[in-house]
């Protein structure tokens, strides 16, 4: 039996010590129990769709290994491999640049709509909730591109009230008061008289007293990309003789084992949940793949082979994942076609490497690879759905226990 006891603690607060430490309210305890309160049931087809990201990366690794084997056995020309890979990389970069330009045009159109809307747009935004505030609070593109886009939209049928004065519309002027020119241009936009000022990015406005840049930000980004590509190309040309003799004193068995585990590390540490906003793949996964390609390239006969395989690995493990994320974000149909193509190429290459035969074995390998991939995606999805039956997380009204850490020894 516990008696009613009121104690005074160090801080001066009253503590009710009438209940034991293991007290349980039997009337309301079971009512407050919750089983799996945050459980989100899996669905079959969304799981299959998400597994395509894993399939794409695994197929990319298989294709790289098959290309190395073909180069090592002198069945495939390294210039052919790196040539087609470079063409695909350039095409992917052009497509990604077009997607970025399309997004900037859409943001500029949203800026134009917000400027024309005036106070009505603000009132509608405040009354419809936070979800509709995107069109007003969306950051704008640089002023030069926004103004040019607005001019194109005005010519397409919108009210043409924008100033045509060259001194008011030229943001890239070399005059010292370029910032005032940008301000006058934004004031000349429709809706400025009603007090609606569009949100603009000031990162590309020329500071006072300096010379304006000749190229637009998009052109500067393209030039920076071309300069980086040229730098990587020249660096690999200079490092190829060094990479060729990097593992001369190491046995081939050690190289095969090391590269195998590095590729496994690349597959298991890859960031499969990253979106298009991630500019570079996961560092650990990328470094593991590049290290594996480096030690594999050191087993090739001459520097041309080493250069080709190293450049091919950078394109496959460094640039191709970025394109895959953008493709999945912008075109789901293109994402599915890319997945199918990678599965067919991986199955064909693996069959040719294992059998050493002709294209008949390649076609058979493509069919078997597609069948095995489809069955794997379906079986793993059903397996994950079945595992949710064993999830049993119970939450109740009790307080979590906190450990007491003593400073001294008893």
Secondary structure in CASP SS format (residue, H / E / C, confidence):
PFRMAT SS
TARGET T0000
AUTHOR 0000-0000-0000
METHOD secondary structure of the structure
MODEL  1
X C 1.00
X C 1.00
X C 1.00
X C 1.00
X C 1.00
X E 1.00
X E 1.00
X E 1.00
X C 1.00
X C 1.00
X C 1.00
X C 1.00
X C 1.00
X E 1.00
X E 1.00
X E 1.00
X C 1.00
X C 1.00
X C 1.00
X C 1.00
X C 1.00
X C 1.00
X C 1.00
X C 1.00
X C 1.00
X C 1.00
X C 1.00
X C 1.00
X C 1.00
X H 1.00
X H 1.00
X H 1.00
X C 1.00
X E 1.00
X E 1.00
X C 1.00
X C 1.00
X C 1.00
X C 1.00
X C 1.00
X C 1.00
X C 1.00
X C 1.00
X H 1.00
X H 1.00
X H 1.00
X H 1.00
X H 1.00
X H 1.00
X H 1.00
X H 1.00
X H 1.00
X H 1.00
X H 1.00
X H 1.00
X H 1.00
X H 1.00
X H 1.00
X H 1.00
X H 1.00
X H 1.00
X H 1.00
X H 1.00
X H 1.00
X H 1.00
X H 1.00
X H 1.00
X H 1.00
X H 1.00
X H 1.00
X H 1.00
X H 1.00
X C 1.00
X C 1.00
X C 1.00
X C 1.00
X C 1.00
X H 1.00
X H 1.00
X H 1.00
X H 1.00
X H 1.00
X H 1.00
X H 1.00
X H 1.00
X H 1.00
X H 1.00
X H 1.00
X H 1.00
X H 1.00
X H 1.00
X H 1.00
X H 1.00
X H 1.00
X H 1.00
X H 1.00
X H 1.00
X H 1.00
X H 1.00
X H 1.00
X H 1.00
X H 1.00
X H 1.00
X H 1.00
X H 1.00
X H 1.00
X H 1.00
X H 1.00
X H 1.00
X H 1.00
X H 1.00
X H 1.00
X H 1.00
X H 1.00
X H 1.00
X H 1.00
X H 1.00
X C 1.00
X H 1.00
X H 1.00
X H 1.00
X H 1.00
X H 1.00
X H 1.00
X H 1.00
X H 1.00
X H 1.00
X H 1.00
X C 1.00
X H 1.00
X H 1.00
X H 1.00
X C 1.00
X H 1.00
X H 1.00
X H 1.00
X H 1.00
X C 1.00
X C 1.00
X C 1.00
X C 1.00
X C 1.00
X H 1.00
X H 1.00
X H 1.00
X H 1.00
X H 1.00
X H 1.00
X H 1.00
X H 1.00
X H 1.00
X H 1.00
X H 1.00
X H 1.00
X H 1.00
X C 1.00
X C 1.00
X C 1.00
X C 1.00
X C 1.00
X C 1.00
X C 1.00
X C 1.00
X C 1.00
X C 1.00
X H 1.00
X H 1.00
X H 1.00
X H 1.00
X C 1.00
X C 1.00
X C 1.00
X C 1.00
X C 1.00
X C 1.00
X C 1.00
X C 1.00
X H 1.00
X H 1.00
X H 1.00
X H 1.00
X H 1.00
X H 1.00
X H 1.00
X H 1.00
X H 1.00
X H 1.00
X C 1.00
X C 1.00
X C 1.00
X C 1.00
X C 1.00
X C 1.00
X C 1.00
X C 1.00
X C 1.00
X C 1.00
X C 1.00
X C 1.00
X C 1.00
X C 1.00
X C 1.00
X C 1.00
X C 1.00
X C 1.00
X C 1.00
X C 1.00
X C 1.00
X C 1.00
X C 1.00
X C 1.00
X C 1.00
X C 1.00
X C 1.00
X C 1.00
X C 1.00
X H 1.00
X H 1.00
X H 1.00
X H 1.00
X H 1.00
X H 1.00
X H 1.00
X H 1.00
X H 1.00
X H 1.00
X H 1.00
X H 1.00
X H 1.00
X H 1.00
X H 1.00
X H 1.00
X H 1.00
X H 1.00
X H 1.00
X H 1.00
X H 1.00
X H 1.00
X H 1.00
X H 1.00
X H 1.00
X H 1.00
X H 1.00
X H 1.00
X C 1.00
X C 1.00
X C 1.00
X C 1.00
X C 1.00
X C 1.00
X C 1.00
X H 1.00
X H 1.00
X H 1.00
X H 1.00
X H 1.00
X H 1.00
X H 1.00
X H 1.00
X H 1.00
X H 1.00
X H 1.00
X H 1.00
X H 1.00
X H 1.00
X H 1.00
X H 1.00
X H 1.00
X C 1.00
X C 1.00
X C 1.00
X C 1.00
X C 1.00
X C 1.00
X C 1.00
X C 1.00
X C 1.00
X C 1.00
X C 1.00
X C 1.00
X C 1.00
X C 1.00
X H 1.00
X H 1.00
X H 1.00
X H 1.00
X H 1.00
X H 1.00
X H 1.00
X H 1.00
X H 1.00
X H 1.00
X H 1.00
X H 1.00
X H 1.00
X H 1.00
X H 1.00
X C 1.00
X C 1.00
X C 1.00
X C 1.00
X C 1.00
X H 1.00
X H 1.00
X H 1.00
X H 1.00
X H 1.00
X H 1.00
X H 1.00
X H 1.00
X H 1.00
X H 1.00
X H 1.00
X H 1.00
X H 1.00
X H 1.00
X H 1.00
X H 1.00
X H 1.00
X H 1.00
X H 1.00
X H 1.00
X H 1.00
X H 1.00
X H 1.00
X H 1.00
X H 1.00
X H 1.00
X H 1.00
X H 1.00
X C 1.00
X H 1.00
X H 1.00
X H 1.00
X H 1.00
X H 1.00
X H 1.00
X H 1.00
X H 1.00
X H 1.00
X H 1.00
X H 1.00
X H 1.00
X H 1.00
X H 1.00
X H 1.00
X H 1.00
X H 1.00
X H 1.00
X H 1.00
X H 1.00
X H 1.00
X H 1.00
X H 1.00
X H 1.00
X C 1.00
X C 1.00
X C 1.00
X H 1.00
X H 1.00
X H 1.00
X H 1.00
X H 1.00
X H 1.00
X H 1.00
X H 1.00
X H 1.00
X H 1.00
X H 1.00
X H 1.00
X H 1.00
X H 1.00
X H 1.00
X H 1.00
X H 1.00
X H 1.00
X H 1.00
X H 1.00
X H 1.00
X H 1.00
X H 1.00
X H 1.00
X H 1.00
X H 1.00
X H 1.00
X H 1.00
X H 1.00
X H 1.00
X H 1.00
X H 1.00
X C 1.00
X C 1.00
X C 1.00
X E 1.00
X E 1.00
X C 1.00
X C 1.00
X C 1.00
X C 1.00
X C 1.00
X C 1.00
X C 1.00
X C 1.00
X C 1.00
X C 1.00
X C 1.00
X C 1.00
X C 1.00
X C 1.00
X C 1.00
END
